[in-house]
Each structure stands twice: as structure tokens, then as C-alpha cells.
Amino acid sequence: MACCDLSPPWVRAIAPYLPGKPISELARELGLAEADIVKLASNENPLGPSPRALAAAQDALHDMALYPDGAGFALKAKLAAKFGVDAKQIVLGNGSNDVLDMVARAFLAPGTSSVFSQHAFAVYPIATQTVGASGITVPARDYGHDLAAMRAAIRDDTRVLWIANPNNPTGTFLPWAEIEAFLETLPPQVLVVLDEAYGEYLPTDDRGDTLAWIERFPNLLVVRTFSKAYGLAGLRVGYGFGHSDVIDLLNRVRHPFNVNAPALVAAEAALDDIEFLLRSYALNSAGMAQLVAGLKALKVEVVPSKGNFLLAKVGDAARINQVLLEQGVIVRPVANYGLPEFLRVSVGLAGQNARFLEALKACL
Ligand SMILES: *Cc1c(COP(=O)(O)O)cnc(C)c1O
């Protein structure tokens, strides 16, 4: 029997993660210059990185023959000071996806289950399935998490429950008070992963003090990333805050040196560049308003979003996506999330948003 046939059945059944189409790939296919292509497909920061993060990463390249600090001491110290937690309550990841994967490897196994919402981030089912646990998908309510239904879906063998707030790809958001009340009802053996990848894009009134919950809920892990508002998606740095016992378990399955040296120092510099974060937030608010108004003018329904992207209900999304690609515009089809009538569009620069709206108008 061939080795691949003996791979565990749960591994062979994984539907691989579908990333946004790279600009270079579409340029090759269409014979277009990369500069003529607009990519609004991966929720990346259209401003690029903070100049301070870029300078720090460039500097670190000189030492690339050396292993990075496997414990990430300096970045953890900075995060601890900024967010008022202990360094023992922080885990670093090669992107926050790495942290999500560590959760699965540390807390799940065959014979256990994890709970997530329909239309939630694709990495939750993938991480669950990778380790042979069962994924329990809870039907969404208004495209977002139905907490009561998620609570009811918890079984005796459930060890992890995933919540993205705001959620990707739907942009839906639950008030923090609802999540806090939900946490109060959970059994202690269920680890709740609160994925705040888009937290920096929330308006001030919607911000929550979720780190204050770490002490109260030893079964809570808050996960954040430098990939979105901080503009470091290509460097891969994410982090999680939780009880030191949870962090200790995650560190046992963490790959040594999982965060590379340029990424560590760029993340530190990015944390200090408050001005860049504010600029990213302001650009996103304006761009979101532009997209919402533009889509409304085209009579395209949208799902209200608190992230740096939104779902547009275009009907035959596969066809419209193809016509957009032919015009050099890359957005994200989300049929694999059970949303075949929608395209997910990331908020770009004003000119990029306008290019998308024009291209969409041409294919409706
Ligand atoms: C983008 C995103 C992440 C971040 O992924 P990284 O690995 O940090 O780049 C995590 N969760 C959700 C819901 C996301 O959309």
C-alpha cells in the first residue's frame, strides 16, 4: 500500500486553505504588469508596513546567520508592558495561524471535538482536523456567531471553542458584553479562543478590555496578529494572551525559533508606531465608507462589517470574480465558506477601491 493511502483519514479529508490569488500569478496569466493589478483579496494593509518596522527588519537582516531568540524575550517584554500582562501570559506565533495550530496540537486529539460557527475563519476546522479531532459547525445567525447555539453544541468531549470577533470573512461583530456573559456560562474544560485579528480596526466605542478577562477566565486565550492593521502579513508574527498554564502547554508544542529575527524586531517597532496604526485605522474607515456607498449605488447588498473587508452579495460570484480577474482586480470568492453569492473585498487605497467599483460596475 502506498504511504499516502496510509495517511490518517482525517488528514486526507482536509480541504486545503485557499489563499487570495497572488498578484504575480494573475500578472503571468494575463500578461499584465504587476503594477496594473489591484489586489483586495487578503485583508492586507494597503499602506504597507510602518516605516519604523521596515527599518528594524532591514537592520536585522545583517544577523541572519544567527538563530533568533527562541523565547522572543524582547517582544514579549514590550507586549507585556503595553498591555499590562505578565510575559508568562504571552505566546508568540509565526502569524496567529501558528498560535491557532498550537492550540489544536496542545488541546485536541482523536476522540475530542472543537466548536466553531458556520462562515467562521477556515483555519479553525483545518487545525481541528489536522490532529484528528471532530469539528462541530454551528449554524450562523445573521452571518455571525450564534453564541446560544454554540453553547448548546458543546459536548462532553469538547475541548476548544473558537470565536473570531470581528469574524472573517463576514465582518460580523458581537458586543463584548455578550461574549463576557457567554464566557461565564462555559465549563472550565473548554478553552475559548478569542481571535481578535481585526481588533485594531474597531471604532473606540466597540473596543473591549478582553485582556482584563484573562485572570477571571483561565480557559480563555486572546489571539492577535501583526498581519492586519500593523501591516506585517509577510513577516508572520502573531501572539496570544492567556493563563500561564495555557501558555505553558502551547510552548511545549511550539516549534523552536518559530518567529524569525526580522519579524521579532519589526513587531517591536510596529508596536511603538502609534501614528501608523492611527493612519491605518483612518484610511480603513474612509475606504469602508467609500466601498459601502459605491456598492449601494450599484444596488449591491453588503453585510455590515467591522473589519478591513466586507462581503458584497453579487449573485453569481464565480462568474463575477472571473470577469473582475480579467480586468486585473483580485478579490476573494467565499463559496468555500458556504457563501457562493458573495465576494469578500478588502478595503484598499481610495484609488484601488474605485478601480474595484468600476470593474464591478462593468460586470453586473
Ligand atoms: C487574517 C486572520 C488571522 C491572522 O493570520 P496571521 O497568521 O496572523 O497572518 C487570524 N484570524 C483571522 C480570523 C484572520 O482573518
The ligand as a Gaussian input file, in Angstrom:
#p B3LYP/6-31G(d) Opt

LIG

0 1
 C       -6.046000      37.229000       8.958000
 C       -6.569000      36.475000      10.106000
 C       -5.718000      35.959000      11.069000
 C       -4.267000      36.295000      11.028000
 O       -3.491000      35.387000      10.424000
 P       -1.914000      35.513000      10.585000
 O       -1.485000      34.107000      10.639000
 O       -1.643000      36.256000      11.843000
 O       -1.445000      36.247000       9.374000
 C       -6.231000      35.281000      12.154000
 N       -7.553000      35.126000      12.290000
 C       -8.416000      35.624000      11.402000
 C       -9.861000      35.480000      11.643000
 C       -7.947000      36.293000      10.272000
 O       -8.793000      36.761000       9.382000

